[in-house]
C-alpha cells in the first residue's frame, strides 16, 4: 500500500450524553498513515458506544498483531475488545473479540501490559472505571485475578514496578470513592501483588481529595522500585500517617445542594466547603520501606517568574510589519513595572470600517458567506482583564492531571534522572453549596415511593401529575423545588400540595 508505518487511533467521545440517553455519538476506530496522516480505514465500534480509550498493540507468539480498544463512558456501559490488525484494516469489526464487558460503566482507561505469569506474553492488567482491577492472560484472555474497590471510580492506569521481594511485577492503583465524578468523598492509593492481586500495604494511603493522574514508576537497582503519585488533602486533615485509614467514615460524606452543574462541581473547593480549610497537593515517592514528599504546593513559590509577556512583545516588535498595533496600550502600573508585566490594548481603530447595515432576512436564500462583513462587529473593542501577576495560588485550587515524565538530566549528570511535571490553579466556583438538612429532608419527603405515587399519579391538584412527569423528571423537579425552598428560606411545613 506504500505505507511503511500505520497507527490505530480512536475518535468519538461523547461527554454531553446524559445517563440513559439513547441518542449517542459512536466511536470510530481508525488506521492512519504515520507518515502522512492519511486515514487508511475506519469503522464504528461494535456496540456503537462512545470511546475514550487509546488503542494498544498486543503481539502474539505467532507474530500476529492485535489491537486492544475499549468503549463506554462514565455513565454508559462498555467493553474491552481485541481485533486482529488485518481485520481492522479490512473493516471486519464483527470479528472483534470481547475480553470484558461492563454492565454499567465504560472501559476508558488503557490497561498496563506486562507479563505476570512467566509465559513471555504480555498480560493485561486493567483498572476499570467501575471499582475493579482485573488481570487477564494475554494469550487466551482468561481472567487471572481481580480485586474489588466497592463504590469507587478511577481515571488512572496502574503503575508497574517491583514492590515486594519476588520476581513478579506489582501494581499501584488509585481509586476515588463517592457518588461519582466530580463529587468524591476521598481517594485511596493501593499496592497490589502481581501474583494474586492482594494488598501489599498494611493500610492503603488515604486522602480527602480525588486524584485523576496515574502513578509513575522509577526503576531502581534495589529490590523495590519507587512509585510517584499525587496526594491531595485538606490542611487540618493531612492523614500523613500512611498506615491510618480514617477518611471514609459517615462524618466525611457529604451531598451537594441541587441546582449546580457538573462544571461548577468539578471546580469546587471541597476543603473550603467541608472544613473551611486550605486544599494542598503533594508529589510523593513510595517504596517498600518508606514514603517521602518530593513537592508540596504549600512550600513552593515562584520567586523569579519568567516574563513571557515581555518575551512575546519583543518578538512582536521584531516581526510585526506595523508596530502601531499596540500603540494605544495603557501605562504600566507600579506593580507591572516591578514584575516586567504590561497590559496591552490593541488599537482596533485601524480595522474599523463603516458598518454596512443589512437585514438577515434579505439573505435567507443566499449562501451565508455572501453576506456583507461587518468589520466593526468582528473587531469591536472589548475590555481586557489583566492577567494574574506572580504565583497563581491566590484563592485558587491546584489541579494535577498528569503525574509527569522522567527525562535525562538537564545538568548533564549521567548518574541522575529528572522529573518534569506541570501544575495549574483555577478560581474555585462560588456556585456550589453543601446540601443542608432542610433540603435533604425536603427531597427525602417527596422521593418517598408513596409520596411520589401520590404526586405523580393520584392527586389531581398535583403540579407533577398535570405535567405528566416520569420518575426521572419528577426527581429533577423535586430537587429544583427543594433548592428553591432553601433559597427563599421558606419552611417546608408551609408548602401547599406542590404549587
C-alpha positions in Angstrom: 0.0 0.0 0.0 3.0 2.3 0.1 2.7 2.9 3.8 5.5 1.6 6.0 4.1 2.6 9.4 0.5 2.5 10.3 -1.2 3.6 13.5 -4.5 2.9 15.1 -6.4 5.7 16.8 -9.8 6.2 18.3 -12.2 9.0 17.7 -15.6 9.6 19.3 -16.0 10.7 22.9 -19.5 11.9 23.9 -19.2 13.9 27.1 -22.6 15.6 26.7 -24.6 12.4 26.6 -26.7 12.0 29.7 -27.3 8.8 31.6 -29.9 6.5 29.9 -29.9 8.8 26.9 -30.5 6.8 23.7 -29.0 9.3 21.2 -25.2 8.9 21.2 -22.1 9.6 19.1 -20.5 6.3 18.3 -16.7 5.9 18.5 -14.7 5.1 15.4 -11.5 3.0 15.3 -9.2 4.3 12.5 -6.0 3.3 10.9 -3.8 6.2 9.8 -0.5 6.6 7.9 2.1 7.6 10.5 4.0 9.3 7.6 1.3 11.4 6.0 -1.6 11.4 8.5 -3.9 10.0 5.8 -6.8 7.8 7.0 -6.5 4.4 5.5 -9.5 2.8 7.1 -12.2 3.4 9.7 -15.0 1.5 11.3 -17.6 2.1 14.0 -17.0 0.2 17.3 -19.2 -2.9 17.5 -21.5 -1.7 20.3 -21.9 1.8 18.7 -20.9 3.4 22.0 -18.5 6.3 22.7 -14.8 5.7 23.3 -12.1 7.5 25.3 -9.6 4.6 25.1 -6.2 5.0 23.4 -5.8 1.8 21.3 -2.9 -0.5 22.2 -0.9 -3.1 20.3 -0.6 -6.7 21.5 1.8 -9.1 19.7 1.1 -12.8 20.0 3.7 -15.6 19.7 2.8 -16.2 16.0 3.7 -12.5 15.4 0.0 -11.7 14.8 -0.9 -8.1 15.6 -3.9 -7.4 17.8 -5.4 -4.1 18.6 -7.0 -3.6 22.1 -9.7 -0.9 22.4 -12.4 0.0 24.9 -15.8 1.6 24.7 -18.3 3.3 27.0 -18.2 6.3 29.4 -18.6 7.4 33.0 -22.3 6.6 33.0 -22.6 4.3 30.0 -21.8 0.6 29.6 -18.9 -0.5 27.5 -16.4 -3.3 26.9 -12.8 -4.2 26.2 -12.2 -5.7 22.7 -9.4 -7.2 20.8 -9.3 -7.3 17.0 -6.6 -8.5 14.5 -4.9 -5.7 12.7 -5.8 -7.2 9.3 -9.4 -7.4 10.3 -9.4 -3.8 11.3 -7.7 -2.8 8.1 -10.4 -4.6 6.1 -13.3 -3.3 8.2 -14.2 -6.6 9.7 -15.2 -5.3 13.1 -17.6 -8.1 13.6 -14.5 -10.3 14.3 -13.7 -8.3 17.4 -13.4 -10.4 20.5 -15.0 -9.3 23.7 -12.4 -9.6 26.6 -14.6 -8.0 29.2 -18.0 -6.3 29.3 -19.3 -4.0 31.9 -23.0 -3.6 32.6 -23.0 -0.1 33.8 -19.8 1.9 33.1 -17.3 2.1 30.3 -13.8 0.8 29.8 -12.0 4.1 29.4 -8.5 3.8 30.9 -5.9 1.8 28.9 -4.5 -1.1 31.0 -0.9 -1.9 31.8 0.6 -4.6 29.5 3.2 -6.7 31.3 4.0 -10.4 31.7 2.9 -11.7 35.1 2.6 -15.4 34.6 6.1 -16.1 33.0 4.9 -17.2 29.6 6.7 -14.4 27.8 3.4 -12.9 26.6 2.2 -9.5 27.7 -0.8 -9.8 30.0 -3.5 -7.2 30.6 -3.9 -5.5 34.0 -6.9 -3.3 33.7 -8.1 -0.7 36.3 -11.8 -0.4 35.5 -13.7 2.8 36.0 -16.2 0.7 37.8 -14.5 -0.2 41.0 -12.4 -3.2 39.9 -8.9 -4.2 38.9 -8.7 -7.3 36.7 -5.7 -9.2 35.3 -6.2 -11.1 32.0 -3.9 -13.6 30.4 -2.5 -12.0 27.3 -2.9 -15.2 25.1 -6.3 -16.7 25.9 -7.7 -13.6 27.7 -8.7 -15.7 30.7 -9.1 -13.9 34.0 -6.1 -14.4 36.3 -7.3 -12.4 39.3 -9.4 -9.5 40.3 -9.5 -7.0 43.2 -12.6 -5.0 44.1 -12.8 -1.4 45.4 -16.5 -1.0 46.1 -18.1 2.4 45.4 -15.1 3.8 43.6 -14.1 5.1 40.2 -10.7 5.7 38.6 -9.2 7.5 35.6 -5.7 6.1 36.4 -3.7 3.4 34.6 -1.9 1.1 37.0 1.8 1.8 37.6 4.1 -1.3 37.1 7.1 -2.0 39.3 8.6 -4.3 41.9 7.4 -3.7 45.5 8.0 -6.9 47.4 10.9 -9.4 47.1 9.6 -11.7 44.4 10.2 -11.5 40.6 6.6 -10.8 39.6 5.8 -7.1 38.9 3.4 -5.4 41.3 0.9 -2.6 40.6 0.0 0.7 42.2 -3.6 1.7 41.7 -5.6 4.8 42.6 -9.3 4.9 43.3 -11.8 7.7 44.1 -14.7 7.0 46.4 -18.0 8.7 46.3 -21.2 9.1 44.3 -19.4 9.8 41.1 -17.4 12.4 39.1 -16.9 15.1 40.1 -18.0 14.5 43.7 -15.8 12.2 45.7 -15.5 11.8 49.5 -12.0 10.5 49.4 -9.3 8.8 47.4 -7.1 5.8 48.1 -3.7 4.5 46.8 -3.1 0.8 47.0 -0.3 -1.6 46.0 -1.4 -5.0 44.6 0.6 -8.2 44.4 1.1 -9.1 40.7 0.7 -12.8 41.5 -2.8 -12.6 43.0 -4.0 -9.0 43.3 -3.8 -8.9 47.1 -3.0 -5.8 49.0 0.7 -5.4 49.9 0.3 -2.3 52.2 -0.9 -2.8 55.8 -3.2 0.1 55.1 -3.8 1.9 51.8 -2.8 5.5 51.6 -5.9 7.7 52.1 -6.6 11.2 51.0 -9.6 13.5 51.1 -9.4 15.0 47.6 -9.8 12.9 44.4 -6.9 12.4 42.0 -7.1 11.8 38.3 -3.4 11.3 37.5 -1.8 7.9 37.0 1.1 6.9 39.3 4.6 6.8 37.8 7.3 4.2 38.3 11.1 4.9 38.8 13.0 1.7 38.3 16.0 1.2 40.7 18.7 -1.3 41.3 17.3 -2.0 44.7 14.7 -4.8 45.3 11.9 -2.2 45.5 11.2 0.4 42.8 9.9 4.0 43.5 6.3 4.8 42.8 5.5 8.5 42.3 1.9 9.7 42.9 0.0 12.9 43.6 -1.6 13.2 47.1 -4.3 15.8 47.8 -5.9 16.6 51.1 -7.0 19.4 53.4 -4.8 21.4 55.8 -6.3 20.2 59.1 -6.8 16.6 57.8 -3.4 15.7 56.3 -3.5 12.0 57.0 0.3 11.9 56.8 0.4 8.5 58.5 0.2 6.1 55.7 -0.9 3.3 58.0 -4.1 5.2 59.0 -7.4 4.8 57.3 -10.0 7.2 58.6 -11.4 9.2 55.7 -14.3 7.0 54.5 -16.5 7.5 57.6 -20.1 8.7 57.7 -18.8 12.0 59.1 -16.8 12.6 55.9 -19.6 12.0 53.5 -21.5 15.0 52.1 -24.0 15.9 49.5 -24.1 18.8 47.0 -27.2 21.1 47.0 -29.2 20.7 43.9 -29.1 23.3 41.1 -25.4 23.2 40.4 -23.8 22.0 37.2 -21.1 19.3 36.7 -18.8 22.1 35.6 -19.3 24.0 38.8 -18.9 20.9 40.9 -15.7 20.0 39.2 -14.3 23.4 40.2 -15.5 23.3 43.8 -13.1 23.8 46.7 -14.3 20.8 48.8 -11.7 21.6 51.6 -13.3 25.0 52.0 -16.8 23.8 51.8 -16.4 20.8 54.2 -13.8 22.1 56.7 -13.2 25.7 55.9 -9.6 24.7 55.3 -6.9 25.0 52.6 -6.5 22.4 50.0 -2.9 21.2 49.3 -1.2 18.7 47.0 2.0 16.8 47.3 4.0 14.7 44.9 5.1 11.7 46.9 7.5 8.8 46.4 6.6 5.4 47.7 8.9 2.4 48.3 8.6 -0.8 50.3 10.3 0.9 53.2 9.0 4.5 53.3 7.1 7.3 51.7 8.7 10.7 51.1 7.4 14.1 49.9 9.1 15.5 46.7 6.9 18.5 46.2 4.4 20.4 48.4 2.1 23.1 46.9 2.3 25.0 50.2 6.1 25.3 50.1 6.9 26.1 46.5 6.7 29.7 45.4 8.0 31.2 42.2 10.4 33.9 43.3 11.5 35.0 39.7 8.8 34.1 37.3 9.7 34.1 33.6 8.3 37.2 31.9 6.6 35.5 28.9 4.6 38.7 28.2 7.8 40.7 27.7 9.3 37.9 25.5 6.2 37.9 23.3 6.2 41.6 23.0 9.8 41.6 22.0 9.0 39.1 19.3 6.2 41.2 18.0 8.4 44.3 17.9 10.9 42.3 15.8 8.5 40.6 13.5 5.3 42.7 13.1 5.2 44.8 9.9 3.3 47.5 11.7 4.4 48.3 15.3 1.5 50.6 15.9 -0.7 47.6 16.8 0.0 48.1 20.5 0.5 51.9 20.4 -2.6 52.6 22.4 -1.6 50.3 25.3 -2.3 51.8 28.8 0.5 52.9 31.0 2.1 50.3 33.3 1.2 50.2 36.9 3.9 50.2 39.6 3.2 46.5 40.1 3.6 45.8 36.4 6.8 47.7 36.2 8.2 45.8 39.1 7.5 42.4 37.5 8.0 43.5 34.0 4.4 42.7 33.0 2.4 45.0 30.7 -1.3 45.1 29.8 -1.7 45.8 26.1 -4.8 47.0 24.4 -4.8 46.5 20.6 -5.5 49.6 18.6 -8.6 48.2 16.8 -9.3 51.6 15.2 -7.2 50.9 12.2 -9.5 47.9 11.5 -12.7 49.9 11.9 -14.8 50.2 8.8 -18.1 51.9 8.3 -20.8 49.4 9.1 -22.9 48.3 6.2 -26.4 47.7 7.6 -28.2 44.7 6.3 -31.2 42.6 7.1 -30.7 39.0 8.0 -33.9 38.1 6.3 -32.8 39.6 3.0 -30.2 36.9 2.6 -32.3 33.9 3.5 -31.9 32.3 0.1 -28.2 33.0 -0.3 -25.1 31.4 0.9 -24.2 32.6 4.4 -20.7 33.5 3.2 -22.0 36.1 0.7 -23.4 38.3 3.5 -21.6 41.6 3.8 -19.0 41.5 6.6 -19.4 43.9 9.4 -15.8 44.6 10.5 -16.7 46.8 13.4 -18.6 43.8 14.9 -15.7 41.4 14.4 -13.1 43.8 15.8 -15.2 45.5 18.4 -13.0 46.7 21.3 -13.5 44.6 24.4 -12.5 45.1 27.9 -9.3 43.0 28.6 -8.7 41.8 32.1 -5.1 42.0 33.2 -3.6 38.5 33.8 -2.6 37.5 37.3 0.9 38.6 38.3 3.0 36.4 40.4 2.3 33.0 41.9 -1.0 31.6 40.7 -2.3 30.5 44.1 -4.4 33.4 45.3 -7.6 31.9 46.5 -7.4 29.2 43.7 -7.4 25.4 43.6 -4.5 23.4 42.4 -5.3 20.6 40.0 -2.9 17.9 38.7 -3.9 16.0 35.6 -0.7 14.0 34.8 2.0 12.7 37.2 4.8 13.9 34.9 7.5 12.3 32.9 11.1 11.1 33.6 13.8 12.6 31.5 17.6 12.6 31.1 19.3 15.0 33.5 19.3 18.6 32.2 22.5 19.3 34.0 24.4 16.6 32.2 24.9 14.4 35.2 24.6 10.8 33.9 24.1 9.4 37.4 20.7 11.1 37.9 17.3 11.3 36.3 15.0 14.4 36.2 11.3 14.5 36.9 9.3 17.1 34.9 5.7 17.8 35.8 3.1 20.6 35.4 0.5 22.0 37.8 -2.1 24.7 37.4 -4.5 26.7 39.6 -8.0 28.0 38.8 -10.6 30.0 40.7 -12.9 28.0 42.8 -16.6 28.0 41.8 -18.8 30.1 44.0 -22.0 28.4 42.9 -21.5 25.2 44.9 -23.1 24.6 48.3 -23.3 21.6 50.5 -26.8 20.2 50.9 -28.5 21.5 54.1 -30.5 19.3 56.4 -33.6 21.2 55.3 -33.0 20.4 51.6 -32.2 16.8 52.3 -35.4 16.4 54.4 -37.4 18.0 51.6 -36.0 15.7 48.9 -36.5 12.6 51.1 -40.1 13.5 51.8 -41.1 13.9 48.1 -39.0 11.0 46.9 -40.7 8.5 49.3 -42.3 6.0 46.9 -45.8 6.6 48.4 -45.5 10.3 48.1 -44.1 10.1 44.6 -47.0 7.9 43.6 -49.5 10.4 45.1 -47.8 13.4 43.5 -47.3 11.9 40.0 -50.2 9.6 39.6 -53.0 10.2 42.1 -53.6 13.8 43.2 -55.4 15.8 40.6 -54.2 19.0 42.2 -50.6 18.0 41.9 -48.3 20.0 39.7 -46.3 16.9 38.8 -49.4 15.0 37.6 -50.5 17.9 35.5 -47.0 18.0 33.9 -47.0 14.2 33.3 -43.5 13.7 34.7 -41.9 10.3 34.7 -39.7 9.3 37.6 -36.5 11.0 36.4 -38.3 14.3 35.5 -40.1 14.1 38.9 -36.8 13.7 40.7 -35.2 16.7 39.0 -38.2 18.8 39.6 -38.2 17.9 43.3 -34.6 18.8 43.6 -35.2 22.2 42.0 -38.2 22.8 44.2 -36.4 21.9 47.4 -33.4 24.2 46.5 -35.9 27.0 45.8 -37.4 26.5 49.3 -33.9 26.8 50.8 -33.1 29.9 48.8 -36.3 31.6 49.8 -35.9 30.4 53.4 -39.5 29.1 53.3 -40.4 26.5 55.9 -41.2 23.1 54.4 -44.3 22.8 56.6 -45.8 25.9 54.9 -45.7 24.4 51.5 -49.1 23.5 49.9 -49.7 20.4 47.9 -47.0 21.4 45.5 -48.0 24.5 43.7 
